[in-house]
Amino acid sequence: MDRSPELRELMLRFYKALSDGDSSFIDSHFSVADAARGVGTDPEEWWQGARVAGAWKEQLQMMGGAMPLVPGDPEAYSEGTVGWAADRPTLQLQGGTVAVRLTAVLHREDDDWKFVQMHGSLGVPNEEPAG
């Protein structure tokens, strides 16, 4: 696998689209294939197929039309028609900031990169779930 400036830039464009409330980016860059998956921070957030893009658009609406994400330092790699990206962006909320961990798998479909898997999580110390 080689570093992919193209996929890194796509992640940065994704953050800008969320911050600007641009749901057309989601329509253009998320796969609707049955194999697509999305996993959010809530235990109930597990989506597949076209529902992944729908969930992102719903979350944009729930946040008032924008999801202000500040990039960390995204890294991205690709090989052939498959690539992945990982980052630690910061979600800017009125009450403060939230550190997020985000990974994505992308696949080239019809000459465009599409997100086929995305997983967002909030880091918690190992002691919390273990008690």
N, C-alpha and C positions, 0 to 999 in steps of 0.2 A: 504494500500500500504506500501511496505517496501523499504528502501533504497536498491539500486542495484549497488554494486561495479562492477558487470559484464557490465551493461549498461554504467556506468561512464567510464570504461576502453574502451568500444567500441567508445564512443565519443572522447576520447583521441587518439585512433587509427585513427579515421576519420580525426582529425586535422593533424596528422602526415602524413596520406596518401595525403591530400591536399597539405601540405607543400612540400612533396616529389614528387608531380605530379603523384601519383599512382592511375590511373583511374580504375585499376582492383578491388580496394577496393569498388568503387562505384558500379561496376557491381555485386559484391558479396553481398553487404549489402543494396541495395535499392530495394524495392518492385517494381514489374512491374504491379501489380494489378491495375485495372481500378480505384479503390478507392484511390490509392496513390495520394498525393498532395504535391506540393512544392510552396512556396511563397518567392520571393526574395525581395530585397530592391527597385527595380525599379517598377513603377506602372504597367508595362507590364509583369512583371515576375510572372506568375501564370500558373503552369503546372500540368498535371495529368498523371497517369499511367506511362508507360515506359518513357514518355517525361521528368519526373523529373530527372532520372539518366542521360539522354541525356543532359539536361540543365546544370547539374553540370560538366559534361565532357567538354561541349562547353566552359563554363566559365574558366575551367582550361587552355584550349588552348588559350583563349583570354588573359589570364594573363601570357602568355609565358611558360605554362607548369607546373606552380606551383602556389599555393595560400597559402602563408605563414601565417598560423593562429597560434597565441600563445594562449593556453588555459587560461581561467580565472580560475574558480573553479567549474567545472561542477557538477551539482547534478543530480541524476537519481533515479527513483523509478520504481518498477514493481509489478504487481499482476497477477499471472497466465501467460497468453500468451501476455499480453499488458504491455508496459512500456512507460515512458516519460523521457526526459532529458531537462535541460535548462542550459544555460551558457552565459557568456559575454566575448567571446574571443576577441582578438585584431588582426586585419588584418595588416600585415606589408607591406607597400608599399614604393617605392623609395622616394616618396615625404613626407612620414610620416606614422603615424599609424591611423587606423580607429577603433573606438570601435563599436563592433557588438553585437547584441542581437540575440541569437539563441535558438529556441525550437524545439524539435523533439518528435514524437510519434513513437514507435516501436512495431512491432508485430512479434511473433514467427511464422515463416513459414518454414516448412520442417526442423525443429530442429535448425534453425538459426534465429537470430534477424535481422529483416529488417526494415529500415526506411520506414514508410508509410505516414508520414507527417513531413515536415520540414519547418520552417518559420524563415527567417532572416530579421532583421530590423536594422535601424540606428535610435537611439533615437534623437528626436528633442524636444526642450522645447515646452510646451503646447501653449505658446504665438505665436509661429511661424505660425502654420496653422490657428490659430484663428485670427491672425492679431492684 
